C-alpha cells in the first residue's frame, strides 16, 4: 500500500512539474514570437485589425493546421504551384505571393503562440481603422520624389527605390521592373502599412539591400508622403510607353548617323594617292 501511495505521489509531482514547465514555456514562446512577428510579419499582417497587404491572422490556427502553416510560410509560391487550393485562393485574393521567409519551424511555432494569445493584447502591431491620412506637405513630397529617384542619396547610402520599383507619375523618371509597381501601394495599405514596409522591410531582397543601411524616420516620412501623392494623382498621370519611345528614338538616331556617315563617305578619296603620278608616267611613255 505504501509503495502504491509513493508511486502515485511521484506521478503527481512529475505531472505538476511538466505542467509548470509548459506554463512557463508558453509565455517565453509568445515573447519570442512577438519579436519575430513584428520583424517578419507585422508590416503585412494584423491580428484582429483586418486585412493589410496580407490576410488578418486572428484565428489562423483554427482555420489551418500547424503542418500547413509551417509549409506555407516557408514557401507560399511553391504550395500554390503544387495545386494547394488554400494557397491558390490567397494568391488570387491578394494578387501576389508572400515572399519565402527565412524562418525555422521553432520561429513559426513561436509566432503561432503569440497569435494564439491575441497578439499580446495589442493586435500584433495592427491598429484599428485609422482616420484618413492628412495631406502631406509639399516639402515632404518633393524630398520623397528625389529620394525615390536617387537625386538625393539616403543618409546611409541605401539604393534608390526606382532601381527596382516604378510609379506612374509625370514628375519622375521611369523606374525598374524587378519589383512590384508602387503607384497604388498607399491606397492599398495606408500610411501605417506603407511606413512599416519602408521602415522595416519584410521582404528578403529588400531586407538584404538595406541591411545596415536602414532609412531614417524623416526619409520614411518623405517617401510615404510621395507615395501618398502619387496614389492621389494616379488618374491624372499619362502612362509612359517606353517601348514606343525607345523605338522612335532609336530610329531617329540611326537616321542621323546614316546621314553623317553618307556625308563623310562622299568626301572619301576614290582613287589611290599615287594615281596622278602613274597617269603622268603612262602619258610620258
Residue, then its C-alpha position, 0 to 999 in steps of 0.5 A: x500500500x505504501x509503495x502504491x501511495x509513493x508511486x502515485x505521489x511521484x506521478x503527481x509531482x512529475x505531472x505538476x512539474x511538466x505542467x509548470x514547465x509548459x506554463x512557463x514555456x508558453x509565455x517565453x514562446x509568445x515573447x519570442x514570437x512577438x519579436x519575430x512577428x513584428x520583424x517578419x510579419x507585422x508590416x503585412x499582417x494584423x491580428x484582429x485589425x483586418x486585412x493589410x497587404x496580407x490576410x488578418x491572422x486572428x484565428x489562423x490556427x483554427x482555420x489551418x493546421x500547424x503542418x500547413x502553416x509551417x509549409x506555407x510560410x516557408x514557401x507560399x509560391x511553391x504550395x500554390x504551384x503544387x495545386x494547394x487550393x488554400x494557397x491558390x485562393x490567397x494568391x488570387x485574393x491578394x494578387x501576389x505571393x508572400x515572399x519565402x521567409x527565412x524562418x525555422x519551424x521553432x520561429x513559426x511555432x513561436x509566432x503561432x503562440x503569440x497569435x494564439x494569445x491575441x497578439x499580446x493584447x495589442x493586435x500584433x502591431x495592427x491598429x484599428x481603422x485609422x482616420x484618413x491620412x492628412x495631406x502631406x506637405x509639399x516639402x515632404x513630397x518633393x524630398x520623397x520624389x528625389x529620394x525615390x529617384x536617387x537625386x538625393x542619396x539616403x543618409x546611409x547610402x541605401x539604393x534608390x527605390x526606382x532601381x527596382x520599383x516604378x510609379x506612374x507619375x509625370x514628375x519622375x523618371x521611369x523606374x525598374x521592373x524587378x519589383x512590384x509597381x508602387x503607384x497604388x501601394x498607399x491606397x492599398x495599405x495606408x500610411x501605417x502599412x506603407x511606413x512599416x514596409x519602408x521602415x522595416x522591410x519584410x521582404x528578403x531582397x529588400x531586407x538584404x539591400x538595406x541591411x545596415x543601411x536602414x532609412x531614417x524616420x524623416x526619409x520614411x516620412x518623405x517617401x510615404x508622403x510621395x507615395x501618398x501623392x502619387x496614389x492621389x494623382x494616379x488618374x491624372x498621370x499619362x502612362x509612359x510607353x517606353x517601348x514606343x519611345x525607345x523605338x522612335x528614338x532609336x530610329x531617329x538616331x540611326x537616321x542621323x548617323x546614316x546621314x553623317x556617315x553618307x556625308x563623310x563617305x562622299x568626301x572619301x578619296x576614290x582613287x589611290x594617292x599615287x594615281x596622278x603620278x602613274x597617269x603622268x608616267x603612262x602619258x610620258x611613255 
